[in-house]
Amino acid sequence: MTVHESALILAIDAGTTGVTALVVDHSAEVVASGYREFTQHFPGDGRVEHDLGEIWSATLASAEQALKQIDRSAIAAVGITNQRETWCMWDRETLGAARPAIVWQDRRTAGLCQSLREAGHEPLIVERTGLRLDPYFSATKAMWVRNHEPHLWAQVEQGRIAMGTIDSFLVARMTRGLEHITDATNASRTLLFDIHAGAWSSQLCDVFGVPMDALPTVVPSYGPLAITDPNVFCGLEVPITGIAGDQQAALAGQAGFGAGAAKCTYGTGSFLLVHTGETAVASKQGLLTTVALQHPDGRLDYALEGAVFVTGSAVQWLRDGLRIIDTAPEVESLARSVPDSAGLVFVPALTGLGAPDWDPDARGLIIGITRGTTDAHVARATLEAIAFEVRDVVQLMVNEGGIDLQSLAIDGGAASNDLLCQLQADQLQLPVDRSAELQTTGLGAAFLAGLGVGIWSNIDDLRSSRKSSGIFTPQQRDDESYARWRKAVERSKNWID
């Protein structure tokens, strides 16, 4: 199927702190956009939740903001990308949330993970899913609800309550409950999906006590997937033709469709993905094996991933928690006001540690404070921490995955920070190539939707679409500061009993 070149794609990027809507044209240019932030809820230590009703309202508001800038009759299709691993439960009839969504950053299931590990389940989980037992992933969140909210879980078993990731919830709302689907990239982050078979695993569902009939149907990442209902979604009756988890969508947005393509997205967290083609490369030292894309013919592409939980959200904490900046971009000028961090080290393990350390019981640490420490040193140490975290993951990719990176393509909101980009290039001793479009998650969702509806006839049409806004060349690397960082990381571990 092909469509007219004047057709437009509406991409919905439902992130961790807000929803962005992008309208993308045939030349891969963003011609309109909208954004609406939503509230982060912290009901207890290590707990992070979202109000699904607020996410749906933010989706409608951001989409309307973008659509008002163009002729909405030109919209040919919708693409969706989303924060992954966040677990949602909603009433199949009313589509109302059954409970708050448990966010990927939530750490409440650390004890469950340990119990499952002690029971000997982790080898099967690693083999089937390419993941590891960690509160980050979805299945232990569902298991927690089963254990602590039995009345709600009874409705799951009776078929009244549906479950899934954010993409599944958004599709249900956009289609007025007619579709309960997810794509393979999102399914591959749940601990319930066999990435080799390309299907939900009955054995893994038994381990976590999750009924398979409550889970969404797994569909390809692009193609004709569903139809929006104009009565509930911005007056649009158009096909949903692209779905992918945010990091896989960002890889697509960087035109990373082939083996060896690599990108790092600096968002709430930072996520480095390296495309490994049709081979699922196993990791033994902290990397994740994940689905990069499922094609309409069922073929699966894979990626190695290093997941860092807190990077951009550390800057948000400087703004909202410490209140040493009023807006996130101010962190750069504050950090530039000092030549270095004066020995201060910040380990932003605010929700535990991801790759390569994987410690849900770690907590944030600021060490090296003296009478001379100022807010500028804290800002500088925050940017250094982000660069150090990504260096940790890149070193693991090189050492274990045998990945030979010649440069690193980057995107995400925090990538607009020139100082961070230079610090990153210095720490990696690699050129850092910043995408001209930092919202590559939404752009990737648009690319997939465009492929699915025929705006682009094949992936090769998209390979030349990526544009750069600058390359940061490495200068001298501060290995002494990095050594202090690793020492501080060890001190942050095992803080919660």
C-alpha positions in Angstrom: 0.0 0.0 0.0 1.2 3.5 -0.8 -0.2 6.9 0.2 0.2 10.4 -1.2 3.4 12.2 -0.5 1.4 15.0 1.3 0.3 12.5 3.9 1.4 13.0 7.5 2.1 10.7 10.4 1.0 11.4 14.0 3.5 9.9 16.5 2.6 9.6 20.2 5.6 9.3 22.5 4.3 8.4 25.9 7.4 8.9 28.1 8.1 8.6 31.8 7.4 12.3 32.7 5.2 13.4 29.8 3.6 12.7 26.4 5.0 14.2 23.2 3.1 14.3 20.0 5.0 14.8 16.7 3.6 15.2 13.2 6.1 14.0 10.6 6.0 14.4 6.9 7.3 12.3 4.0 10.8 13.9 4.1 11.1 12.8 7.8 10.7 16.4 9.0 8.8 17.3 12.2 6.1 19.8 11.1 4.1 20.1 14.3 4.4 19.0 17.9 2.7 19.1 21.3 3.7 18.2 24.8 2.0 17.7 28.2 3.7 16.7 31.4 2.1 14.4 34.0 2.6 13.8 37.7 5.1 11.4 39.2 3.7 9.7 42.3 6.0 8.3 45.0 3.7 6.5 47.5 6.5 4.9 49.5 10.3 4.3 49.6 11.4 3.0 46.2 7.8 3.1 44.8 6.9 5.0 41.6 3.4 5.1 40.1 1.5 6.9 37.4 -2.2 7.8 37.0 -3.3 6.1 33.8 -6.1 8.6 33.4 -3.7 11.4 33.6 -1.5 9.7 30.9 -4.5 9.4 28.6 -5.5 13.0 29.2 -1.9 14.1 28.4 -2.0 12.0 25.3 -5.1 13.7 24.0 -3.9 17.2 25.0 -0.5 16.8 23.3 -2.1 15.3 20.2 -4.6 18.1 20.0 -1.8 20.7 20.4 0.0 19.2 17.5 -3.0 18.7 15.3 -4.1 22.3 15.6 -1.0 23.3 13.8 -1.8 21.3 10.6 -4.7 20.0 8.6 -5.7 16.9 10.6 -7.3 15.4 7.5 -3.8 14.8 6.2 -3.0 12.3 9.0 -2.6 8.9 7.3 -1.6 6.8 10.3 -0.6 6.8 14.0 2.6 5.5 15.6 3.0 4.8 19.3 6.2 4.6 21.4 6.2 4.4 25.1 8.1 4.0 28.4 8.7 0.3 28.6 8.2 -2.2 31.5 5.6 0.0 33.3 2.7 -2.3 34.2 -0.9 -1.2 33.6 -4.2 -2.7 34.6 -7.5 -1.5 33.3 -11.2 -2.5 33.1 -11.9 -4.0 29.7 -15.4 -2.4 29.5 -15.0 1.1 31.0 -11.2 1.3 30.1 -10.7 3.0 33.5 -7.5 2.2 35.4 -7.9 -0.7 37.9 -5.0 0.7 40.0 -2.1 3.1 39.4 0.5 1.9 36.9 3.7 0.6 38.5 6.5 2.4 36.8 9.7 0.8 35.4 11.7 2.7 38.1 9.7 1.1 40.9 11.8 -1.0 43.3 9.1 -2.6 45.4 9.7 -6.1 44.0 13.3 -6.4 44.9 12.4 -9.0 47.6 10.3 -11.0 45.1 13.2 -11.0 42.7 15.5 -12.4 45.4 13.0 -15.1 46.3 12.6 -16.2 42.7 16.4 -16.2 42.3 16.7 -18.4 45.4 14.1 -20.7 44.0 16.3 -21.3 40.9 14.2 -19.6 38.3 16.7 -17.1 37.0 18.5 -19.4 34.5 15.3 -20.1 32.7 14.3 -16.5 32.7 17.7 -15.4 31.3 17.6 -18.1 28.6 14.1 -17.4 27.4 13.9 -13.6 27.7 17.5 -12.3 27.5 16.8 -10.3 30.7 17.5 -10.9 34.4 15.5 -10.9 37.6 15.2 -7.2 38.5 12.4 -5.0 39.7 12.9 -3.0 36.5 10.8 -5.5 34.4 7.1 -6.0 34.3 6.3 -9.6 35.5 7.3 -9.1 39.1 5.1 -6.0 39.2 2.1 -8.1 38.2 3.2 -10.8 40.7 3.2 -8.1 43.4 -0.4 -7.1 42.6 -1.4 -10.8 42.7 0.2 -11.2 46.2 -1.0 -7.9 47.7 -4.3 -7.1 46.0 -6.2 -10.4 45.8 -9.6 -8.8 45.1 -8.2 -7.0 42.1 -6.4 -10.1 40.9 -9.6 -12.1 41.1 -11.0 -9.8 38.4 -7.9 -10.4 36.3 -8.5 -14.2 36.5 -12.2 -13.6 35.7 -11.3 -11.7 32.5 -12.6 -8.3 33.7 -9.2 -6.7 34.0 -6.7 -6.5 31.2 -3.0 -6.0 31.7 -0.1 -4.8 29.6 2.4 -2.0 29.0 1.6 1.6 28.2 1.3 0.9 24.5 -1.4 -1.7 25.1 -3.4 0.8 27.3 -3.1 3.6 24.7 -4.3 1.3 21.9 -7.2 0.1 24.1 -8.2 3.8 24.7 -7.7 4.8 21.0 -9.8 2.0 19.7 -12.5 2.2 22.4 -11.5 -1.1 23.8 -11.7 -3.1 20.6 -8.0 -4.0 20.5 -5.8 -5.5 23.2 -2.3 -5.7 21.5 1.3 -5.0 22.1 4.3 -5.3 19.8 7.3 -7.7 20.2 9.7 -5.0 21.5 7.5 -4.1 24.4 6.6 -7.8 25.1 10.3 -8.6 25.2 10.6 -6.4 28.3 8.1 -8.2 30.5 10.0 -11.4 31.5 7.0 -13.3 30.0 8.0 -13.3 26.4 10.3 -15.9 24.7 12.4 -13.8 22.5 13.6 -16.9 20.5 10.1 -18.3 19.9 8.5 -14.8 19.4 5.6 -15.6 21.7 4.4 -15.5 25.3 5.9 -18.4 27.3 3.4 -20.5 29.2 6.3 -21.7 31.4 7.3 -18.2 32.4 3.6 -17.2 32.9 3.4 -20.1 35.4 6.5 -18.9 37.2 5.0 -15.5 37.8 1.4 -16.7 38.1 0.2 -14.5 35.3 -2.8 -15.8 33.2 -1.9 -15.7 29.5 -5.4 -14.7 28.5 -5.0 -11.4 30.4 -2.0 -10.5 28.2 -2.3 -8.6 24.9 -1.8 -10.3 21.5 1.7 -9.7 20.2 1.8 -8.0 16.8 4.6 -6.8 14.5 6.2 -3.5 15.1 4.8 -2.0 11.9 2.0 -2.8 9.5 -1.8 -2.5 9.8 -2.4 -3.1 13.6 -5.6 -1.3 14.6 -7.9 1.6 13.8 -8.5 4.6 16.0 -12.1 5.5 17.0 -12.8 9.2 16.0 -15.3 9.5 18.9 -12.5 9.1 21.5 -9.3 10.1 19.7 -9.1 13.6 18.3 -11.7 12.9 15.6 -9.3 10.6 13.8 -10.3 7.4 12.1 -6.9 6.2 10.9 -4.8 3.1 11.2 -2.3 2.5 13.9 0.6 1.2 11.9 3.7 1.4 14.2 4.4 0.4 17.8 7.7 0.1 19.6 9.2 0.6 23.1 10.9 3.9 23.4 14.5 2.7 23.2 13.8 0.5 20.1 11.9 3.4 18.6 14.9 5.7 19.2 17.2 3.2 17.4 14.7 3.3 14.5 14.7 7.1 14.7 18.5 7.1 14.3 17.9 4.9 11.2 19.6 2.1 13.0 18.0 -0.8 11.2 21.1 -3.0 10.6 23.6 -5.0 12.6 26.2 -2.8 14.2 24.1 0.4 14.5 24.4 1.9 17.9 22.7 4.8 19.7 22.4 6.2 23.2 19.3 8.1 24.4 19.6 10.5 27.2 16.1 10.7 28.7 14.9 10.0 32.2 17.5 7.3 32.1 20.1 6.5 29.5 19.9 3.5 27.2 22.6 2.3 24.9 21.4 -0.2 22.2 23.6 -2.0 19.6 21.7 -3.7 16.8 22.9 -7.4 16.4 20.8 -8.3 13.4 18.8 -11.6 13.5 21.2 -13.0 16.2 20.2 -12.8 19.8 23.6 -12.3 21.5 23.6 -13.5 25.1 25.3 -11.5 27.8 26.8 -12.8 31.1 28.0 -9.5 32.6 25.1 -7.2 32.8 23.9 -6.4 29.3 20.4 -7.3 28.2 19.4 -9.1 25.0 16.2 -7.6 23.6 14.0 -7.5 20.5 14.9 -4.5 18.3 12.1 -5.0 15.8 9.5 -7.5 14.6 8.9 -7.3 10.9 5.4 -8.0 9.4 6.6 -11.4 8.1 7.5 -12.4 11.7 11.2 -12.0 11.5 12.8 -10.7 14.7 15.8 -8.4 14.9 17.7 -8.2 18.2 19.9 -5.7 20.1 22.2 -5.7 23.1 21.2 -3.1 25.6 22.8 -1.3 28.5 20.2 0.3 30.8 21.1 3.2 33.1 18.1 4.1 35.3 18.8 7.7 36.3 20.4 10.3 34.1 18.1 13.1 33.0 15.9 12.5 36.1 19.0 13.3 38.2 18.9 16.8 36.6 15.2 16.9 37.4 16.1 16.1 41.0 18.5 19.1 41.1 15.5 21.2 39.9 12.6 19.8 41.9 14.4 18.2 44.9 17.4 20.3 45.7 16.0 23.4 43.8 19.5 24.6 42.8 18.2 25.3 39.3 14.9 26.5 38.0 14.9 24.7 34.7 16.8 21.7 33.5 18.8 23.5 30.8 20.3 25.8 33.5 22.4 22.9 34.8 24.9 23.4 31.9 25.7 27.1 32.7 25.9 26.3 36.4 28.3 23.3 35.8 30.4 25.5 33.4 30.9 28.0 36.2 33.5 25.7 37.8 36.4 24.0 36.0 35.7 20.6 37.6 33.8 19.0 40.4 36.6 19.6 42.9 36.6 15.9 43.9 32.9 15.7 44.4 31.2 12.5 43.1 27.5 11.9 42.7 26.2 8.4 42.2 22.6 8.9 41.1 21.3 5.5 42.2 18.0 7.2 43.1 16.1 4.0 42.0 18.9 1.5 42.4 21.6 0.7 39.9 21.2 -0.7 36.4 23.9 -1.9 34.1 26.6 -3.0 34.7 26.1 -3.3 38.5 22.4 -4.3 38.8 21.7 -3.5 42.4 18.1 -2.6 43.3 19.2 -2.0 46.9 21.7 0.7 46.0 20.8 4.3 46.8 22.0 7.7 45.7 25.3 9.0 47.1 27.1 12.3 47.1 30.7 12.0 48.5 33.7 14.2 48.6 31.9 17.2 50.1 34.1 19.9 51.7 33.6 23.4 53.0 34.4 24.6 49.5 31.6 22.5 47.8 29.0 24.6 46.0 25.8 24.0 44.0 28.0 24.4 40.9 30.1 21.4 41.9 27.0 19.4 42.4 25.8 20.3 39.0 29.1 19.4 37.4 29.3 16.1 39.3 25.8 15.3 38.0 26.8 15.7 34.3 30.1 13.8 35.0 28.0 11.0 36.5 25.9 10.6 33.4 29.1 10.4 31.3 30.6 7.9 33.7 27.5 5.7 33.7 27.5 5.5 29.9 31.2 4.8 29.8 30.6 1.8 32.1 28.0 0.4 29.7 30.1 1.1 26.6 33.1 -0.6 28.1 30.9 -3.6 28.8 29.7 -3.6 25.2 33.2 -3.6 23.9 34.7 -6.1 26.3 31.8 -8.6 26.4 29.9 -8.1 23.2 32.9 -7.6 21.0 31.3 -4.4 19.7 33.7 -2.1 17.8 32.2 1.3 18.1 33.7 4.0 15.8 31.4 6.7 17.1 28.2 7.0 19.2 25.0 8.5 17.9 23.1 10.2 20.6 19.6 11.8 21.2 17.2 12.6 23.9 16.5 15.8 25.8 19.7 15.9 27.8 21.7 15.6 24.6 21.0 19.3 24.0 23.6 19.9 26.7 26.9 20.7 25.0 29.0 20.2 28.1 27.5 16.7 28.7 28.2 15.8 25.1 31.9 16.9 25.3 32.3 15.1 28.7 30.8 12.0 27.1 33.2 12.1 24.1 36.1 12.6 26.5 35.2 9.7 28.6 34.5 7.3 25.7 37.4 8.6 23.6 35.0 8.4 20.7 33.3 11.0 18.5 29.8 11.7 19.8 27.4 12.4 16.9 24.3 14.3 18.1 21.1 13.8 16.1 19.6 16.9 14.6 16.2 15.7 15.9 16.6 15.0 19.6 13.1 13.5 19.9 14.1 10.3 18.0 11.8 8.1 20.0 8.8 9.9 18.5 10.6 10.1 15.1 11.2 6.3 15.2 7.5 5.7 16.0 6.7 7.8 12.9 9.2 5.9 10.8 7.6 2.6 11.8 4.1 3.9 11.2 5.1 5.3 7.8 6.6 2.0 6.8 3.4 0.3 8.0 1.1 2.6 5.9 3.4 2.9 2.8 4.7 6.5 3.2 8.1 4.8 2.9 8.2 1.7 0.8 11.0 0.0 2.7 13.7 0.5 5.3 16.3 1.5 2.8 14.2 4.7 2.1 14.9 5.7 5.7 18.6 5.0 6.0 19.6 8.4 4.6 17.1 10.3 6.6 19.3 10.8 9.7 20.7 14.3 10.1 23.4 15.4 12.6 23.5 18.6 14.6 27.2 18.3 15.5 30.0 15.9 16.3 31.9 16.3 19.6 35.5 15.2 19.2 37.2 13.6 22.2 39.8 15.5 24.2 41.8 14.4 27.2 40.1 11.9 29.4 40.0 12.3 33.2 40.7 8.8 34.3 41.3 9.9 37.9 37.8 11.2 38.3 36.4 8.0 36.7 38.4 5.9 39.2 36.8 7.9 42.0 33.4 7.3 40.4 33.9 3.5 40.5 35.0 3.7 44.1 31.9 5.7 45.0 29.6 3.3 43.1 30.8 0.4 45.3 30.0 2.5 48.4 26.4 3.1 47.2 25.6 -0.6 46.9 23.5 -2.8 49.2 22.2 0.2 51.2 18.6 -1.1 51.7 18.3 -4.2 53.8 
